[in-house]
Amino acid sequence: MVLIQTVESNSTYLTELYQWFESEWDDVEPLSTTKDGKVIPNPIIALEMVS
């Protein structure tokens, strides 16, 4: 089953995802809730639930 949901910027899921991005790419911008004065919406993630 795959669970699709929005997550807050302080979510452990988002932190883990961001760490993975950093390990894959050198030029990843820091996590932020705004850019150029505009609010960045909470991201949507898909979690594969293993049973």
Order of alpha helices (4+ residues) and beta strands (2+ residues): beta-alpha-beta-beta-beta
